[in-house]
Amino acid sequence: GGLRDSPGKHPPGRPSETWDADDPWPAVGEWWQGFGEIIDRGSGSTRPVRPDERGANTTGGTVETSEPIRVLMITCAWPRPGGPRTTHFVKRQADFLAAAGVDVDVLHFNGNRHPLNYVRAWREARRRLAARRYDVVHAQFGQSGFAALGTGLPLVVTLRGSDIPGVVGPDGRYLASGRVPQGLTRLVCHLAQRVVIVSEHMRPYLPRGVQ
């Protein structure tokens, strides 16, 4: 019913609550999340326990727990030994989180600007989420967050640079090939609970309504 009604007609003089031709990504994100929820229900998946539900105190008091926060970190830019990548800062952040007591599980894949690679990563994320409980999903680079859509878990996305402004070519102009990951990044930003930028100059590139 929701899928039928979302693109349907609205009362006269009342625009759609999600669709805006100038900024379509919120609507696309909402529709995508709806598909994810339908898949969850069809597969019999259950919602993981949130951190505030673990060891809850019915009297309203605070309960200390020794269980670490479990994070599924997803990235398409994990450095590999002998590879050309210089994104060691991604692994470094995972190492620091683990040293701070966070249980970090890394799902890394090679996007290589191929849509099927992102679909495979999305399926692998679903497999891991079904096999183990996580509290948060953290996407390193905006387009990596595609694999986290529709999970029902809080999503944090860290934007690193080329994912939101675009990819600059040798001539200093933005490449057309960077528009797809840029579009995915904008979608993920709208759906994430927290968006982290590593430089203040990236702020003007954030989608409308995202801070």
N, C-alpha and C positions, 0 to 999 in steps of 0.2 A: 504494500500500500504506500509506503514512504517513497519507494522508487517511482511509483506511478504519479504521486502527487507533486513531487519536487519540481519537475519540469512543466507541470500542468498549468491551467489558466488560474489567474488570480482575480479577485473582485475588481470592478472598474475603479481606476484611479489608485490602485494599490500595487506598487511594484513588488517584484520578488524579493524576499528577505535575504537571499544569498547571491543571486545572479546579478552581476554588473558587467556590462560589456567592456568597460574601461579597466576592470580588475577582476577577471573571471576566476582567479585561482581559489578564492574562498569557496565558491560553489563547487568547483572540481574537487577540492579537498573533502568537502562534506559528502559529496556523492561517493568518492573513493572510500571514505571511512565507513559509509553505509554498506558498501559491498563487503568490506572486511568483516563487519559485524555479522552479516548474513553468512559468510563463509564460516565464521567461528561457531555460529549456532548450528549450521548444517553438519559440521564436523564433530560437534559435541564437546568443543573446547570449553574449559572453565576459566573464569577470571582469576588471575593470580591474586594472592593476598597482598594488600597494600601495606607499606611499612607501618602506618598508624593502626592497622588492624592486628598486627602481630602482638600477642601478649596483652591485648587490650584489657584495661581495668574498668569494670562496669561501674565503679564508684566515681569515675571521672578523674582518678589520680594518674600520675605519671608512672609508667612501668619501665624499669631499665631492662634492656635486652642485650645479650652478648652476640646476637646474630649480626653479621656485617650486612651492610647494604649490598645488594646484588645488582650489578650493572651489566647490561649487554651493550658493548661498544661496537658500533658498526662503522666501517670505513672502507673506502675504495682506494685509499692511499697509504696502505701499511708498508713500511720499508722492508725490503727483502735483502738478505745478504747477497752481495755481488750485483744487485740491481742498480738501475740509474736513479732511483727515487732519492730525494733529499728530505723526505717528510719524516725524519727521525723524531720530530717534536710530537707526533701523534703517539708513537710508542713510548716516548718519555713521559707523556701525561698519564698513560695507562700504568706505567711503572710507579709513578708518584702516587696515584690513587691506590694501587695495591699496597704500597708501603704505608699508606695512611689507614689501612685496615679495610678498604673497600674490596669486595669480591668482584673482580673485573673479568668478564669473558669477552674475548675479542672475535668478532666475525669480520674478516677482511676478504675482499674480493677485488677482482680487476674489472672495473667498469669498461675501460677501453672504448668508451663512447658507443657501446653496443647495447640496445634495449634488452636483449635476452639475458645479458649478464646481470642486469638489475633485477629482472624477474626471477632469475635463479637465486640471487641473494635474498630476495623477498621470501621465497619458498624456504630457504635455509633458515632464515630468521624465525619463520613460523614453526619449523621443526624444533629448533632449540627452545623456543618459548613453550612448546607443548611438552618438552622433555624435562624442563627445569623451571623453577620459579625465579622470576626476576622482579626487581622493584622499579627500575628505571631503564630506559633505552637512551643511549647517548650516541648521536650521529656525528662523526667527524667529517666535515665538509657537507654542505647542504644536500647535494644530490644523493649522498649515502643514506639520508633519512628516508628515501623512497622505500627502502627495505623494512622500515619501522612503521609504516602507515597501517592503521587499522588494528594495531595490537591491543589497544585499550589501556596501555601503560603510559605513565608520564614520559614525554619525549623532550630531551634536551638536544639542541643542535648547535654545534660550534662552527661558525663560518670562518674560513681561513683566508679568503681573498678572491681568487678567480671564480669561486662558485657563485657569488652574488653580483659583482660588477660585470663579470664576463671574462673571456680569455683574450688576451692581447697578443696579436701576431707580431712577426718580425718588423713590420712596417709601422708598428705603434697603434694600429687600428684593431677594434674588437672583431674577433672571428665569428662568422656565422655558425660554425660548429659548436661554439660555446653557448648558443641560445637554449639548447635542450637542457643541459645541466643547470643553466640559470633558471629556466622555467620550473624544473623540479625543486630547486632550492627555494624559490618563492612559495611554491605549494607547501613544502615542509615547514617553512617559517610560519605560515598561517596556522598550521596544526600543532606546532610545538608549544609546550608549556613555558619553555625558556629558550631564548636565542642569545648566544654568546658571540660577540664579534671581537676579534683580536686586535683591531685597530679602529680608532675613532673615524678615520676617513671612509670607512665602509658604511657608516650610519645612513648617509643620504640614499644609499642604494637599497635599503630595506623596504619591503613592500608596505603599502599604506596600512596603518593600524598596528604594525609590528614595531615594538620598541626594544 
